[in-house]
Amino acid sequence: MKRLILVLLALMLLVPRVSHASAPPEISSIAYLLYDADFGRVLVEKNGFERRSIASITKVMTILYAVELIEQGKISLADKITASARAESREGTQIKLRAGETFTVEELLYAAALQSANDAAVVLAEYIGGSEEQFAAMMNERARELGLEDTNYVDCTGLLSIFSGNYSTAYDQARLFSTAMGHELFREIFGSEKYFLQAQRREIKNSHPLLGEVDGVEGGKTGATTPAGHTLITSTTRRGRRLISVVLGARTREARNAESESLIEWAFDQLQVVIPKDTTLTTMEVPDGVRHEIGVTIDRDVSIFAIGEDPENLTTEVILDKSLRAPIDRGEVVGELILYSSDGSEYGRMPVVAQHSTGLASWLRRIYNRLILFLRRVF
């Protein structure tokens, strides 16, 4: 795409002076990490890059893998699967299925996500991979594709620990969950507070402790084993901004839940608007348009978590798609806004849109427009 750099603006010229971030809450859990899902940035962490057992957070990859196969048309939510004896014998949290019972892929996905059912996850793994071991290899292949360099799976449930080779980091799992939340079916499953399990004629409820209790929480995954401690990953969206929080190695379930909530609340307290919605960033020449020039804006607030970065030191760059021609509709994406940190590194990107519409001009008007634009450049 041909592009044109139009303007470099200091954000401090667009918004009032802002306050600096407060210190994060005291967290006793062994590891935690807050991740800005929109800009792909780590906001704050403690031991967030350390390999650890993650317990049932392992099932995030199990479920995402199945969701992606459904989207590709390789399996269906309606597919029926017969449970194996191995699945029935899987320890830990279960829906207490029996070998020979039949479940749909949909039922197994919801059981694994909402109830953290190990037996349901094994049935899925065997259906997709032929065996749980082969499915774990497929999980690892997908992890490599996603750039999860400190993640390895040896089972589909998370019952096995780092001592058996099943491990990840808070950072890798935050990135994985952020990717997974880009899938509508994944969001629908993890955001459901309950689900009716037709095969067992009973309702199961979502075990995530913050869903429905904390503003903006969209879902996540719980976990607990002796090696991993208590674990929790949570996706929260407020004011159009998505935050992924990961807590690993909490001593108790109550501590895990409370610390996750305090981290979420603290992070959103630091969220600051740096460019308000509908701000005119620059103008765009449209030589073949009825309007030979249109405004360029953003259709939502540009906001950042003022954690580790002073908003006053950010700068922006607007890059337009030079190949666009009339007609152009109001709200049509015409380029992107790039934010830069104080050290010059890229902070994040978001689309910019046309502030006005312009139709295709007559040939005579197009000649006139080009003349006007030429004279403006000369004089």
C-alpha positions in Angstrom: 0.0 0.0 0.0 1.4 3.4 -1.0 1.5 5.5 2.1 2.1 9.2 2.9 3.4 10.5 6.2 1.3 13.6 6.9 1.9 14.8 10.4 3.8 14.2 13.6 1.9 15.6 16.7 2.8 15.8 20.3 -0.1 14.3 22.3 0.4 16.8 25.0 -0.9 19.5 22.6 -4.2 17.6 22.2 -5.1 16.8 25.8 -4.9 18.4 29.2 -2.0 17.6 31.5 -2.5 14.2 33.1 -1.4 12.7 36.3 1.3 10.0 36.7 0.4 6.4 37.5 0.1 5.2 41.1 2.1 2.2 42.3 0.5 -1.2 41.6 -1.1 -3.1 44.5 0.9 -5.4 46.7 0.5 -8.9 45.2 1.5 -12.1 47.2 1.1 -14.5 44.3 4.3 -15.8 42.8 3.7 -14.3 39.4 1.4 -11.9 37.7 1.2 -9.8 34.5 -1.1 -7.2 33.0 -1.3 -7.1 29.2 -2.7 -4.4 27.0 -4.5 -6.5 24.4 -5.1 -3.7 22.0 -1.5 -2.5 21.7 0.2 -5.8 22.7 2.1 -4.3 25.6 3.1 -5.6 29.0 2.0 -3.0 31.5 3.4 -4.4 34.7 4.6 -7.8 35.8 6.2 -9.9 38.6 8.0 -13.0 37.4 5.8 -12.7 34.3 8.5 -14.3 32.1 9.3 -17.2 34.4 8.3 -20.7 33.3 5.8 -22.1 35.7 3.1 -24.8 36.0 -0.2 -23.2 34.9 -2.8 -25.9 35.9 -6.1 -25.7 34.0 -5.1 -22.5 32.1 -3.7 -25.2 29.8 -7.2 -25.7 28.5 -7.2 -22.3 26.9 -5.0 -23.8 24.1 -7.1 -27.0 24.0 -10.3 -25.0 23.5 -8.8 -22.5 21.1 -7.4 -25.3 18.9 -10.9 -26.8 18.6 -12.5 -23.4 17.9 -10.0 -22.7 15.1 -10.8 -26.2 13.5 -14.5 -25.3 13.7 -13.9 -22.0 11.9 -11.9 -23.9 9.3 -14.8 -26.3 8.8 -12.7 -29.3 9.8 -15.0 -30.2 12.7 -18.4 -29.0 13.8 -20.1 -28.1 17.0 -22.7 -30.7 16.3 -20.2 -33.6 15.8 -20.9 -36.4 18.2 -18.1 -38.1 20.1 -18.1 -41.2 22.2 -16.1 -40.9 25.5 -13.3 -43.4 26.1 -12.3 -45.3 29.2 -9.2 -43.1 29.5 -11.3 -40.0 29.5 -13.6 -41.4 32.2 -10.6 -42.2 34.4 -9.0 -38.8 34.2 -8.6 -37.3 37.7 -9.4 -33.8 38.9 -12.4 -31.7 38.0 -14.9 -33.7 36.0 -18.4 -33.8 34.6 -18.3 -37.5 35.6 -18.8 -38.8 32.1 -18.8 -42.5 31.5 -17.1 -44.5 28.8 -19.5 -45.1 25.9 -21.5 -41.9 26.5 -21.9 -39.6 23.6 -21.4 -35.8 23.6 -21.3 -33.1 21.0 -18.2 -31.0 20.4 -20.2 -28.0 21.7 -21.0 -29.7 25.0 -17.4 -30.7 25.5 -16.1 -27.2 24.8 -18.5 -25.7 27.3 -17.7 -28.4 29.9 -14.0 -27.9 29.6 -14.2 -24.1 29.6 -16.9 -23.4 32.2 -16.4 -26.4 34.6 -12.8 -27.0 33.7 -13.7 -30.6 33.1 -10.6 -32.7 32.6 -12.6 -35.7 31.2 -14.3 -33.5 28.6 -11.0 -32.0 27.5 -9.5 -35.5 27.0 -12.5 -36.6 24.8 -11.9 -33.5 22.7 -8.2 -34.2 22.5 -8.6 -37.8 21.4 -11.2 -36.8 18.8 -9.0 -34.1 17.2 -5.5 -35.7 17.6 -6.3 -39.4 17.8 -4.7 -39.5 21.2 -4.0 -37.0 23.9 -0.2 -37.3 23.3 -0.6 -36.5 19.6 -3.0 -33.6 20.5 -0.4 -32.2 22.9 2.1 -32.2 20.0 -0.5 -30.3 17.9 -0.9 -27.8 20.8 2.9 -27.2 20.8 3.0 -26.7 17.1 0.3 -24.0 17.4 2.1 -22.5 20.3 5.3 -22.1 18.1 3.2 -20.6 15.3 1.9 -18.0 17.8 5.4 -17.2 19.0 4.9 -18.6 22.5 8.6 -19.4 23.1 8.3 -20.4 26.8 5.3 -22.7 26.6 5.2 -26.5 26.3 2.3 -28.9 26.6 2.4 -32.6 27.5 -1.3 -32.9 28.2 -4.6 -31.2 27.4 -5.8 -30.5 30.9 -2.9 -29.0 32.9 -2.9 -31.8 35.5 0.7 -32.4 34.7 3.2 -29.9 35.9 6.5 -28.3 34.9 8.2 -31.3 36.4 6.6 -33.4 33.6 7.3 -30.7 31.0 4.0 -28.9 31.1 4.7 -25.2 31.6 4.2 -21.7 30.4 4.6 -18.1 31.5 2.2 -15.4 32.5 3.4 -13.5 29.4 2.8 -16.3 27.0 -0.6 -17.0 28.4 -1.7 -13.4 28.3 -0.7 -13.2 24.6 -2.5 -16.5 23.9 -5.7 -15.4 25.6 -5.6 -12.1 23.8 -5.4 -14.0 20.5 -8.1 -16.3 21.5 -10.5 -13.4 22.4 -10.3 -12.4 18.7 -12.5 -15.5 17.9 -16.3 -14.9 18.4 -17.0 -18.5 19.4 -14.2 -18.5 22.0 -15.6 -15.2 23.5 -19.1 -16.7 23.5 -18.0 -19.8 25.3 -15.9 -18.2 28.0 -18.4 -15.3 28.5 -21.3 -17.7 29.2 -22.4 -17.8 32.8 -24.1 -21.1 32.4 -24.8 -23.8 29.8 -27.3 -26.7 29.7 -25.5 -30.0 29.2 -28.0 -31.9 27.2 -26.2 -35.2 27.4 -26.5 -35.2 31.2 -29.7 -33.2 31.4 -28.2 -30.6 33.8 -27.0 -27.1 33.9 -23.3 -26.2 34.4 -22.1 -22.8 35.6 -19.0 -20.8 34.8 -16.4 -21.3 37.5 -14.6 -17.9 36.8 -15.1 -16.0 40.0 -15.1 -12.5 38.5 -17.5 -13.0 35.6 -20.7 -11.2 36.4 -19.2 -9.8 39.6 -16.6 -7.3 38.3 -17.5 -4.6 35.7 -16.4 -5.5 32.2 -15.1 -9.0 32.8 -15.7 -11.0 29.7 -14.4 -14.4 30.9 -11.2 -16.3 31.6 -9.9 -19.5 33.0 -9.3 -20.8 36.5 -6.8 -23.4 37.6 -5.4 -25.1 40.7 -2.9 -27.9 41.4 -0.3 -28.4 44.1 2.7 -27.5 41.9 0.9 -24.5 40.2 -0.9 -23.1 43.2 -4.1 -21.2 42.3 -4.1 -19.6 38.8 -6.5 -17.2 37.1 -6.5 -15.5 33.7 -9.1 -12.8 33.0 -10.2 -10.6 30.1 -11.8 -7.3 30.9 -13.0 -4.6 28.6 -14.0 -1.1 29.7 -14.3 2.1 27.7 -13.4 0.2 24.6 -10.0 -1.1 26.0 -9.2 -4.8 26.6 -6.9 -5.8 29.5 -5.7 -9.4 30.1 -4.7 -10.2 33.7 -2.8 -13.3 34.7 -2.2 -14.4 38.3 -0.1 -17.6 38.9 1.0 -19.3 42.1 -1.5 -17.8 44.5 -1.6 -19.5 47.9 -5.4 -19.7 48.1 -8.4 -19.3 45.8 -9.5 -16.3 47.8 -6.1 -14.6 47.4 -6.0 -15.3 43.7 -9.5 -13.8 43.1 -8.9 -10.7 45.3 -5.5 -10.0 43.7 -6.8 -10.4 40.2 -9.6 -7.9 41.0 -7.3 -5.4 42.6 -4.9 -5.5 39.6 -7.8 -5.0 37.2 -9.2 -2.1 39.1 -5.8 -0.5 39.5 -5.0 -0.8 35.8 -8.3 0.8 34.7 -7.8 3.6 37.2 -4.7 4.5 35.1 -6.5 4.5 31.8 -6.3 8.0 30.3 -7.7 9.5 27.1 -4.9 11.0 25.1 -6.8 11.9 21.9 -10.6 12.3 22.1 -12.9 10.6 19.6 -13.6 12.7 16.5 -10.5 14.9 16.9 -9.4 16.2 13.4 -5.9 14.8 13.1 -5.1 16.1 9.6 -6.7 16.5 6.2 -6.5 14.3 3.1 -6.4 15.4 -0.5 -8.9 13.7 -2.8 -8.2 15.2 -6.3 -11.0 13.2 -7.9 -13.6 14.0 -5.2 -16.5 16.5 -5.1 -14.6 17.6 -2.0 -11.0 17.9 -2.9 -10.0 17.7 0.7 -11.5 15.9 3.7 -10.8 15.7 7.4 -9.2 12.6 8.9 -10.2 11.5 12.4 -10.5 8.6 14.8 -13.9 7.0 15.6 -13.1 6.2 19.2 -11.0 7.7 22.0 -7.3 6.9 21.9 -6.6 6.0 25.5 -3.6 4.4 27.1 -2.9 2.8 30.5 -0.5 5.3 31.9 1.7 2.6 33.4 5.4 2.8 32.7 4.9 5.5 30.0 4.1 9.2 30.6 1.3 10.1 28.1 2.8 13.6 27.8 5.9 12.1 26.1 4.0 10.1 23.5 4.0 11.4 19.9 1.9 10.3 17.0 2.2 9.9 13.2 -0.7 9.7 10.7 -0.1 7.6 7.7 -2.6 7.7 4.9 -3.4 5.3 2.1 -2.3 7.3 -1.0 -4.0 4.8 -3.3 -7.5 5.7 -2.2 -9.8 7.4 -4.8 -13.3 8.9 -4.6 -15.9 8.0 -3.7 -14.9 7.9 0.0 -17.6 7.3 2.7 -17.6 9.0 6.1 -16.1 6.5 8.5 -14.2 4.7 5.9 -10.7 3.6 7.0 -8.1 5.8 5.1 -4.9 5.0 7.0 -3.6 4.5 10.5 -2.4 6.4 13.5 0.9 5.3 15.0 1.8 6.1 18.6 5.5 6.4 19.6 7.0 6.1 23.1 9.4 8.7 24.4 12.4 6.5 23.2 11.1 6.5 19.7 9.9 2.9 19.7 6.4 2.1 18.4 3.8 2.0 21.1 0.7 1.0 19.1 -1.4 1.5 16.1 -5.1 2.2 15.3 -7.1 3.0 12.1 -8.0 6.5 11.1 -11.2 7.3 9.2 -12.6 9.9 6.8 -14.4 12.6 8.7 -16.5 13.5 5.7 -17.9 11.8 2.6 -17.0 12.8 -0.9 -18.4 11.6 -4.2 -16.7 11.2 -7.5 -16.4 14.6 -9.2 -17.0 15.3 -12.9 -14.0 15.4 -15.2 -14.1 19.2 -15.3 -14.2 19.4 -11.5 -11.3 17.0 -11.2 -9.2 19.2 -13.4 -10.1 22.2 -11.2 -9.3 20.3 -8.0 -5.9 19.3 -9.3 -5.1 22.8 -10.3 -6.1 24.1 -6.8 -4.0 21.5 -5.1 -1.0 22.2 -7.3 -1.2 26.0 -6.7 -1.5 25.4 -3.0 1.7 23.4 -3.0 3.5 26.1 -5.1 2.4 29.1 -3.1 
